[in-house]
Amino acid sequence: MTDAFAGGGVVKLSTDQLRNFASGNLQDFLDGVTDNSGFKSIKNFATGLPGNATPGVGSDGTYDQLLTGNAKGGMKEAIDLQQAFLTLAQTIQKGVGDLKTKAEDMQERLKDIGMVVTNVDDDANVTASEFTNDIS
């Protein structure tokens, strides 16, 4: 497949392609971010709040803390590692959340663009007699 942008090529997108990308491909991406088990685990580690029925295990039964056996804090290195991983998980969660927000914004813009292009196309369809009346 050649790159249509290379050498000044012309790329034409139909309104159907815009809508299909926004409601299909992009929606699949957004659903994947929301439903992804790896991201759910990162979210658990990022929140990892104490006070769960089983320390270190989230309400959904997955782990939310590294080295959960160090609940009493007897090993300083384990606490440092837990804190570092908590910070990492929070950073990843924020980054993925920001990416998801940008994708949602793009999805809305693509839908809006598709609607505008459709409206312009509909408005541009005039008969010869309408055109003659418009210019006279």
VMD Tcl script that builds the backbone (N, CA, C; Angstrom):
set m [mol new atoms 408]
animate dup $m
set s [atomselect $m all]
$s set {name element resname resid chain x y z} {
  {N N MET 1 A 0.842 -1.171 0.000}
  {CA C MET 1 A 0.000 0.000 0.000}
  {C C MET 1 A 0.892 1.241 0.000}
  {N N THR 2 A 0.596 2.180 -0.860}
  {CA C THR 2 A 1.408 3.389 -0.935}
  {C C THR 2 A 0.818 4.463 -0.027}
  {N N ASP 3 A 1.671 5.362 0.382}
  {CA C ASP 3 A 1.265 6.462 1.241}
  {C C ASP 3 A 0.658 7.555 0.377}
  {N N ALA 4 A -0.636 7.811 0.559}
  {CA C ALA 4 A -1.330 8.796 -0.266}
  {C C ALA 4 A -0.826 10.211 -0.010}
  {N N PHE 5 A -0.232 10.437 1.143}
  {CA C PHE 5 A 0.273 11.771 1.459}
  {C C PHE 5 A 1.639 12.032 0.828}
  {N N ALA 6 A 2.369 10.967 0.508}
  {CA C ALA 6 A 3.700 11.120 -0.073}
  {C C ALA 6 A 3.569 11.753 -1.455}
  {N N GLY 7 A 4.402 12.707 -1.720}
  {CA C GLY 7 A 4.412 13.341 -3.035}
  {C C GLY 7 A 3.173 14.169 -3.312}
  {N N GLY 8 A 2.499 14.616 -2.273}
  {CA C GLY 8 A 1.346 15.498 -2.471}
  {C C GLY 8 A 0.104 14.785 -2.948}
  {N N GLY 9 A -0.019 13.510 -2.657}
  {CA C GLY 9 A -1.211 12.763 -3.059}
  {C C GLY 9 A -2.459 13.323 -2.417}
  {N N VAL 10 A -3.590 12.986 -2.982}
  {CA C VAL 10 A -4.873 13.461 -2.495}
  {C C VAL 10 A -5.577 12.317 -1.782}
  {N N VAL 11 A -6.086 12.601 -0.610}
  {CA C VAL 11 A -6.824 11.617 0.154}
  {C C VAL 11 A -8.257 12.110 0.276}
  {N N LYS 12 A -9.189 11.274 -0.125}
  {CA C LYS 12 A -10.596 11.650 -0.023}
  {C C LYS 12 A -11.265 10.715 0.968}
  {N N LEU 13 A -11.911 11.314 1.948}
  {CA C LEU 13 A -12.645 10.552 2.950}
  {C C LEU 13 A -14.125 10.832 2.788}
  {N N SER 14 A -14.900 9.795 2.826}
  {CA C SER 14 A -16.346 9.995 2.767}
  {C C SER 14 A -16.873 10.213 4.177}
  {N N THR 15 A -18.069 10.754 4.266}
  {CA C THR 15 A -18.678 10.947 5.579}
  {C C THR 15 A -18.925 9.597 6.241}
  {N N ASP 16 A -19.216 8.584 5.440}
  {CA C ASP 16 A -19.400 7.239 6.005}
  {C C ASP 16 A -18.108 6.739 6.642}
  {N N GLN 17 A -16.969 6.997 6.000}
  {CA C GLN 17 A -15.687 6.572 6.568}
  {C C GLN 17 A -15.419 7.278 7.887}
  {N N LEU 18 A -15.722 8.559 7.964}
  {CA C LEU 18 A -15.534 9.299 9.218}
  {C C LEU 18 A -16.416 8.726 10.320}
  {N N ARG 19 A -17.682 8.524 9.996}
  {CA C ARG 19 A -18.614 7.987 10.994}
  {C C ARG 19 A -18.228 6.564 11.401}
  {N N ASN 20 A -17.842 5.748 10.419}
  {CA C ASN 20 A -17.462 4.363 10.722}
  {C C ASN 20 A -16.222 4.312 11.603}
  {N N PHE 21 A -15.247 5.186 11.328}
  {CA C PHE 21 A -14.047 5.213 12.160}
  {C C PHE 21 A -14.395 5.655 13.574}
  {N N ALA 22 A -15.217 6.695 13.682}
  {CA C ALA 22 A -15.585 7.222 15.006}
  {C C ALA 22 A -16.411 6.221 15.803}
  {N N SER 23 A -17.349 5.556 15.150}
  {CA C SER 23 A -18.234 4.655 15.898}
  {C C SER 23 A -17.723 3.220 15.921}
  {N N GLY 24 A -16.793 2.881 15.047}
  {CA C GLY 24 A -16.258 1.526 14.997}
  {C C GLY 24 A -14.881 1.420 15.608}
  {N N ASN 25 A -13.878 1.755 14.827}
  {CA C ASN 25 A -12.493 1.582 15.254}
  {C C ASN 25 A -12.176 2.341 16.539}
  {N N LEU 26 A -12.550 3.592 16.579}
  {CA C LEU 26 A -12.229 4.409 17.749}
  {C C LEU 26 A -13.020 3.941 18.969}
  {N N GLN 27 A -14.264 3.533 18.761}
  {CA C GLN 27 A -15.057 3.032 19.877}
  {C C GLN 27 A -14.474 1.716 20.395}
  {N N ASP 28 A -13.981 0.874 19.494}
  {CA C ASP 28 A -13.328 -0.373 19.918}
  {C C ASP 28 A -12.119 -0.076 20.799}
  {N N PHE 29 A -11.345 0.948 20.418}
  {CA C PHE 29 A -10.186 1.352 21.213}
  {C C PHE 29 A -10.634 1.805 22.606}
  {N N LEU 30 A -11.658 2.658 22.639}
  {CA C LEU 30 A -12.138 3.181 23.922}
  {C C LEU 30 A -12.677 2.059 24.807}
  {N N ASP 31 A -13.420 1.133 24.207}
  {CA C ASP 31 A -13.927 -0.003 24.978}
  {C C ASP 31 A -12.778 -0.862 25.494}
  {N N GLY 32 A -11.751 -1.028 24.668}
  {CA C GLY 32 A -10.592 -1.819 25.067}
  {C C GLY 32 A -9.851 -1.211 26.238}
  {N N VAL 33 A -9.765 0.104 26.268}
  {CA C VAL 33 A -9.103 0.779 27.392}
  {C C VAL 33 A -9.921 0.577 28.661}
  {N N THR 34 A -11.219 0.707 28.547}
  {CA C THR 34 A -12.100 0.594 29.710}
  {C C THR 34 A -12.171 -0.832 30.234}
  {N N ASP 35 A -12.233 -1.802 29.332}
  {CA C ASP 35 A -12.449 -3.200 29.728}
  {C C ASP 35 A -11.170 -4.012 29.869}
  {N N ASN 36 A -10.031 -3.427 29.619}
  {CA C ASN 36 A -8.766 -4.153 29.625}
  {C C ASN 36 A -8.390 -4.582 31.039}
  {N N SER 37 A -8.127 -5.875 31.210}
  {CA C SER 37 A -7.809 -6.391 32.554}
  {C C SER 37 A -6.498 -5.817 33.079}
  {N N GLY 38 A -5.542 -5.601 32.195}
  {CA C GLY 38 A -4.274 -5.008 32.633}
  {C C GLY 38 A -4.461 -3.602 33.162}
  {N N PHE 39 A -5.285 -2.822 32.478}
  {CA C PHE 39 A -5.537 -1.464 32.958}
  {C C PHE 39 A -6.334 -1.481 34.253}
  {N N LYS 40 A -7.249 -2.433 34.391}
  {CA C LYS 40 A -7.992 -2.545 35.650}
  {C C LYS 40 A -7.038 -2.856 36.801}
  {N N SER 41 A -6.038 -3.700 36.552}
  {CA C SER 41 A -5.044 -4.008 37.590}
  {C C SER 41 A -4.236 -2.771 37.943}
  {N N ILE 42 A -3.815 -2.024 36.925}
  {CA C ILE 42 A -3.067 -0.783 37.176}
  {C C ILE 42 A -3.925 0.165 38.012}
  {N N LYS 43 A -5.214 0.251 37.665}
  {CA C LYS 43 A -6.115 1.128 38.427}
  {C C LYS 43 A -6.188 0.674 39.889}
  {N N ASN 44 A -6.255 -0.635 40.123}
  {CA C ASN 44 A -6.265 -1.145 41.498}
  {C C ASN 44 A -4.985 -0.760 42.230}
  {N N PHE 45 A -3.841 -0.937 41.566}
  {CA C PHE 45 A -2.566 -0.578 42.200}
  {C C PHE 45 A -2.475 0.926 42.419}
  {N N ALA 46 A -3.061 1.720 41.510}
  {CA C ALA 46 A -2.991 3.178 41.635}
  {C C ALA 46 A -3.825 3.681 42.799}
  {N N THR 47 A -4.923 2.996 43.097}
  {CA C THR 47 A -5.757 3.426 44.218}
  {C C THR 47 A -5.317 2.730 45.486}
  {N N GLY 48 A -5.081 1.433 45.431}
  {CA C GLY 48 A -4.501 0.635 46.509}
  {C C GLY 48 A -4.727 1.136 47.914}
  {N N LEU 49 A -5.917 1.496 48.222}
  {CA C LEU 49 A -6.185 2.071 49.541}
  {C C LEU 49 A -6.236 0.989 50.611}
  {N N PRO 50 A -5.678 1.275 51.777}
  {CA C PRO 50 A -5.781 0.310 52.872}
  {C C PRO 50 A -7.215 0.249 53.374}
  {N N GLY 51 A -7.502 -0.752 54.166}
  {CA C GLY 51 A -8.832 -0.865 54.743}
  {C C GLY 51 A -9.715 -1.864 54.023}
  {N N ASN 52 A -9.164 -2.554 53.016}
  {CA C ASN 52 A -9.932 -3.606 52.369}
  {C C ASN 52 A -10.087 -4.771 53.344}
  {N N ALA 53 A -11.076 -5.607 53.096}
  {CA C ALA 53 A -11.304 -6.768 53.968}
  {C C ALA 53 A -10.043 -7.627 54.046}
  {N N THR 54 A -9.379 -7.797 52.911}
  {CA C THR 54 A -8.109 -8.520 52.872}
  {C C THR 54 A -7.049 -7.524 52.433}
  {N N PRO 55 A -6.130 -7.109 53.302}
  {CA C PRO 55 A -5.131 -6.107 52.913}
  {C C PRO 55 A -4.367 -6.532 51.673}
  {N N GLY 56 A -4.258 -5.601 50.713}
  {CA C GLY 56 A -3.533 -5.872 49.478}
  {C C GLY 56 A -4.373 -6.478 48.385}
  {N N VAL 57 A -5.624 -6.798 48.685}
  {CA C VAL 57 A -6.523 -7.362 47.676}
  {C C VAL 57 A -7.707 -6.422 47.520}
  {N N GLY 58 A -7.944 -5.991 46.263}
  {CA C GLY 58 A -9.016 -5.053 45.993}
  {C C GLY 58 A -10.391 -5.681 46.119}
  {N N SER 59 A -11.399 -4.855 46.031}
  {CA C SER 59 A -12.779 -5.319 46.181}
  {C C SER 59 A -13.183 -6.307 45.091}
  {N N ASP 60 A -12.490 -6.266 43.947}
  {CA C ASP 60 A -12.819 -7.209 42.868}
  {C C ASP 60 A -11.987 -8.485 42.947}
  {N N GLY 61 A -11.220 -8.646 44.008}
  {CA C GLY 61 A -10.456 -9.874 44.207}
  {C C GLY 61 A -9.067 -9.875 43.614}
  {N N THR 62 A -8.668 -8.782 42.965}
  {CA C THR 62 A -7.319 -8.701 42.403}
  {C C THR 62 A -6.419 -7.923 43.352}
  {N N TYR 63 A -5.141 -8.116 43.187}
  {CA C TYR 63 A -4.183 -7.431 44.062}
  {C C TYR 63 A -4.174 -5.941 43.791}
  {N N ASP 64 A -3.979 -5.164 44.827}
  {CA C ASP 64 A -3.866 -3.717 44.677}
  {C C ASP 64 A -2.632 -3.171 45.394}
  {N N GLN 65 A -1.728 -4.079 45.770}
  {CA C GLN 65 A -0.516 -3.637 46.448}
  {C C GLN 65 A 0.559 -4.704 46.250}
  {N N LEU 66 A 1.793 -4.259 46.041}
  {CA C LEU 66 A 2.919 -5.191 45.971}
  {C C LEU 66 A 3.301 -5.635 47.374}
  {N N LEU 67 A 3.844 -6.810 47.483}
  {CA C LEU 67 A 4.375 -7.328 48.748}
  {C C LEU 67 A 3.370 -7.162 49.888}
  {N N THR 68 A 2.205 -7.697 49.674}
  {CA C THR 68 A 1.133 -7.516 50.654}
  {C C THR 68 A 1.442 -8.145 52.004}
  {N N GLY 69 A 2.396 -9.064 52.045}
  {CA C GLY 69 A 2.768 -9.691 53.304}
  {C C GLY 69 A 3.484 -8.751 54.252}
  {N N ASN 70 A 3.821 -7.575 53.778}
  {CA C ASN 70 A 4.512 -6.595 54.606}
  {C C ASN 70 A 3.505 -5.588 55.178}
  {N N ALA 71 A 2.313 -6.075 55.513}
  {CA C ALA 71 A 1.230 -5.198 55.963}
  {C C ALA 71 A 1.594 -4.385 57.197}
  {N N LYS 72 A 2.422 -4.938 58.064}
  {CA C LYS 72 A 2.791 -4.220 59.291}
  {C C LYS 72 A 3.985 -3.292 59.069}
  {N N GLY 73 A 4.521 -3.288 57.852}
  {CA C GLY 73 A 5.602 -2.376 57.525}
  {C C GLY 73 A 6.939 -2.720 58.137}
  {N N GLY 74 A 7.188 -3.980 58.354}
  {CA C GLY 74 A 8.430 -4.399 58.981}
  {C C GLY 74 A 9.657 -4.252 58.100}
  {N N MET 75 A 9.465 -4.150 56.815}
  {CA C MET 75 A 10.609 -4.081 55.909}
  {C C MET 75 A 10.558 -2.760 55.133}
  {N N LYS 76 A 11.458 -1.845 55.452}
  {CA C LYS 76 A 11.456 -0.521 54.843}
  {C C LYS 76 A 11.580 -0.588 53.329}
  {N N GLU 77 A 12.414 -1.482 52.811}
  {CA C GLU 77 A 12.614 -1.598 51.370}
  {C C GLU 77 A 11.315 -1.976 50.668}
  {N N ALA 78 A 10.530 -2.832 51.316}
  {CA C ALA 78 A 9.243 -3.232 50.742}
  {C C ALA 78 A 8.290 -2.039 50.693}
  {N N ILE 79 A 8.305 -1.239 51.746}
  {CA C ILE 79 A 7.455 -0.039 51.771}
  {C C ILE 79 A 7.888 0.924 50.667}
  {N N ASP 80 A 9.194 1.118 50.497}
  {CA C ASP 80 A 9.702 2.001 49.440}
  {C C ASP 80 A 9.279 1.489 48.062}
  {N N LEU 81 A 9.382 0.169 47.848}
  {CA C LEU 81 A 8.989 -0.422 46.577}
  {C C LEU 81 A 7.481 -0.265 46.363}
  {N N GLN 82 A 6.700 -0.489 47.399}
  {CA C GLN 82 A 5.249 -0.319 47.283}
  {C C GLN 82 A 4.914 1.117 46.885}
  {N N GLN 83 A 5.561 2.074 47.518}
  {CA C GLN 83 A 5.292 3.482 47.223}
  {C C GLN 83 A 5.725 3.835 45.810}
  {N N ALA 84 A 6.880 3.349 45.389}
  {CA C ALA 84 A 7.360 3.629 44.035}
  {C C ALA 84 A 6.410 3.030 42.991}
  {N N PHE 85 A 5.941 1.801 43.252}
  {CA C PHE 85 A 5.028 1.175 42.303}
  {C C PHE 85 A 3.668 1.868 42.313}
  {N N LEU 86 A 3.225 2.325 43.476}
  {CA C LEU 86 A 1.982 3.093 43.567}
  {C C LEU 86 A 2.086 4.349 42.706}
  {N N THR 87 A 3.210 5.048 42.808}
  {CA C THR 87 A 3.428 6.255 42.012}
  {C C THR 87 A 3.453 5.923 40.524}
  {N N LEU 88 A 4.136 4.851 40.147}
  {CA C LEU 88 A 4.175 4.423 38.749}
  {C C LEU 88 A 2.768 4.103 38.247}
  {N N ALA 89 A 1.998 3.353 39.020}
  {CA C ALA 89 A 0.640 2.982 38.621}
  {C C ALA 89 A -0.237 4.218 38.464}
  {N N GLN 90 A -0.078 5.192 39.358}
  {CA C GLN 90 A -0.856 6.425 39.261}
  {C C GLN 90 A -0.491 7.200 37.999}
  {N N THR 91 A 0.789 7.218 37.646}
  {CA C THR 91 A 1.238 7.905 36.433}
  {C C THR 91 A 0.682 7.223 35.194}
  {N N ILE 92 A 0.732 5.903 35.168}
  {CA C ILE 92 A 0.184 5.153 34.028}
  {C C ILE 92 A -1.319 5.377 33.935}
  {N N GLN 93 A -2.001 5.319 35.073}
  {CA C GLN 93 A -3.451 5.526 35.071}
  {C C GLN 93 A -3.803 6.900 34.520}
  {N N LYS 94 A -3.068 7.919 34.937}
  {CA C LYS 94 A -3.330 9.274 34.441}
  {C C LYS 94 A -3.056 9.359 32.941}
  {N N GLY 95 A -1.941 8.782 32.494}
  {CA C GLY 95 A -1.602 8.820 31.072}
  {C C GLY 95 A -2.645 8.126 30.215}
  {N N VAL 96 A -3.078 6.952 30.629}
  {CA C VAL 96 A -4.101 6.221 29.873}
  {C C VAL 96 A -5.430 6.972 29.933}
  {N N GLY 97 A -5.737 7.546 31.077}
  {CA C GLY 97 A -6.963 8.342 31.200}
  {C C GLY 97 A -6.937 9.554 30.281}
  {N N ASP 98 A -5.790 10.232 30.208}
  {CA C ASP 98 A -5.647 11.387 29.312}
  {C C ASP 98 A -5.781 10.949 27.855}
  {N N LEU 99 A -5.162 9.826 27.502}
  {CA C LEU 99 A -5.254 9.292 26.146}
  {C C LEU 99 A -6.705 8.971 25.798}
  {N N LYS 100 A -7.418 8.369 26.727}
  {CA C LYS 100 A -8.831 8.030 26.512}
  {C C LYS 100 A -9.659 9.296 26.315}
  {N N THR 101 A -9.405 10.316 27.121}
  {CA C THR 101 A -10.132 11.581 26.990}
  {C C THR 101 A -9.888 12.209 25.621}
  {N N LYS 102 A -8.632 12.209 25.171}
  {CA C LYS 102 A -8.301 12.765 23.851}
  {C C LYS 102 A -8.987 11.969 22.745}
  {N N ALA 103 A -9.020 10.645 22.874}
  {CA C ALA 103 A -9.682 9.801 21.869}
  {C C ALA 103 A -11.183 10.078 21.856}
  {N N GLU 104 A -11.790 10.281 23.034}
  {CA C GLU 104 A -13.219 10.607 23.098}
  {C C GLU 104 A -13.485 11.957 22.440}
  {N N ASP 105 A -12.592 12.935 22.679}
  {CA C ASP 105 A -12.729 14.247 22.044}
  {C C ASP 105 A -12.620 14.116 20.523}
  {N N MET 106 A -11.650 13.322 20.067}
  {CA C MET 106 A -11.472 13.109 18.634}
  {C C MET 106 A -12.705 12.435 18.042}
  {N N GLN 107 A -13.268 11.481 18.762}
  {CA C GLN 107 A -14.455 10.779 18.294}
  {C C GLN 107 A -15.604 11.767 18.078}
  {N N GLU 108 A -15.813 12.658 19.035}
  {CA C GLU 108 A -16.883 13.651 18.910}
  {C C GLU 108 A -16.622 14.596 17.740}
  {N N ARG 109 A -15.373 15.019 17.580}
  {CA C ARG 109 A -15.039 15.925 16.471}
  {C C ARG 109 A -15.262 15.249 15.124}
  {N N LEU 110 A -14.881 13.977 15.008}
  {CA C LEU 110 A -15.095 13.257 13.757}
  {C C LEU 110 A -16.583 13.141 13.440}
  {N N LYS 111 A -17.387 12.889 14.458}
  {CA C LYS 111 A -18.833 12.827 14.244}
  {C C LYS 111 A -19.363 14.188 13.796}
  {N N ASP 112 A -18.876 15.262 14.439}
  {CA C ASP 112 A -19.300 16.612 14.064}
  {C C ASP 112 A -18.890 16.939 12.638}
  {N N ILE 113 A -17.651 16.591 12.281}
  {CA C ILE 113 A -17.164 16.851 10.929}
  {C C ILE 113 A -18.003 16.082 9.914}
  {N N GLY 114 A -18.295 14.824 10.215}
  {CA C GLY 114 A -19.134 14.030 9.318}
  {C C GLY 114 A -20.495 14.668 9.112}
  {N N MET 115 A -21.074 15.216 10.196}
  {CA C MET 115 A -22.377 15.858 10.089}
  {C C MET 115 A -22.294 17.133 9.257}
  {N N VAL 116 A -21.250 17.932 9.489}
  {CA C VAL 116 A -21.089 19.180 8.732}
  {C C VAL 116 A -20.895 18.874 7.254}
  {N N VAL 117 A -20.046 17.906 6.948}
  {CA C VAL 117 A -19.788 17.558 5.547}
  {C C VAL 117 A -21.065 17.039 4.886}
  {N N THR 118 A -21.836 16.240 5.605}
  {CA C THR 118 A -23.105 15.743 5.067}
  {C C THR 118 A -24.054 16.895 4.788}
  {N N ASN 119 A -24.150 17.835 5.726}
  {CA C ASN 119 A -25.029 18.988 5.538}
  {C C ASN 119 A -24.581 19.846 4.367}
  {N N VAL 120 A -23.276 20.051 4.231}
  {CA C VAL 120 A -22.751 20.838 3.109}
  {C C VAL 120 A -23.048 20.130 1.802}
  {N N ASP 121 A -22.858 18.815 1.786}
  {CA C ASP 121 A -23.121 18.040 0.577}
  {C C ASP 121 A -24.606 18.113 0.213}
  {N N ASP 122 A -25.476 18.003 1.215}
  {CA C ASP 122 A -26.913 18.099 0.957}
  {C C ASP 122 A -27.285 19.482 0.443}
  {N N ASP 123 A -26.689 20.527 1.020}
  {CA C ASP 123 A -26.975 21.896 0.589}
  {C C ASP 123 A -26.432 22.178 -0.804}
  {N N ALA 124 A -25.389 21.459 -1.217}
  {CA C ALA 124 A -24.769 21.688 -2.518}
  {C C ALA 124 A -25.543 21.042 -3.653}
  {N N ASN 125 A -26.431 20.140 -3.351}
  {CA C ASN 125 A -27.212 19.472 -4.383}
  {C C ASN 125 A -28.385 20.359 -4.803}
  {N N VAL 126 A -28.181 21.077 -5.889}
  {CA C VAL 126 A -29.236 21.928 -6.431}
  {C C VAL 126 A -29.483 21.523 -7.877}
  {N N THR 127 A -30.694 21.751 -8.313}
  {CA C THR 127 A -31.018 21.443 -9.710}
  {C C THR 127 A -30.538 22.587 -10.586}
  {N N ALA 128 A -30.518 22.338 -11.878}
  {CA C ALA 128 A -30.089 23.371 -12.835}
  {C C ALA 128 A -31.020 24.586 -12.747}
  {N N SER 129 A -32.297 24.341 -12.578}
  {CA C SER 129 A -33.235 25.480 -12.509}
  {C C SER 129 A -33.028 26.279 -11.216}
  {N N GLU 130 A -32.753 25.594 -10.106}
  {CA C GLU 130 A -32.478 26.299 -8.853}
  {C C GLU 130 A -31.204 27.132 -8.986}
  {N N PHE 131 A -30.198 26.561 -9.657}
  {CA C PHE 131 A -28.946 27.276 -9.861}
  {C C PHE 131 A -29.183 28.518 -10.715}
  {N N THR 132 A -29.968 28.366 -11.777}
  {CA C THR 132 A -30.275 29.498 -12.653}
  {C C THR 132 A -31.012 30.568 -11.882}
  {N N ASN 133 A -31.968 30.168 -11.046}
  {CA C ASN 133 A -32.715 31.147 -10.245}
  {C C ASN 133 A -31.795 31.838 -9.235}
  {N N ASP 134 A -30.859 31.087 -8.661}
  {CA C ASP 134 A -29.956 31.660 -7.674}
  {C C ASP 134 A -29.035 32.721 -8.264}
  {N N ILE 135 A -28.591 32.517 -9.511}
  {CA C ILE 135 A -27.630 33.462 -10.080}
  {C C ILE 135 A -28.310 34.586 -10.844}
  {N N SER 136 A -29.600 34.485 -11.036}
  {CA C SER 136 A -30.265 35.570 -11.799}
  {C C SER 136 A -30.793 36.651 -10.900}
}
mol reanalyze $m
mol bondsrecalc $m
mol representation Tube
mol addrep $m
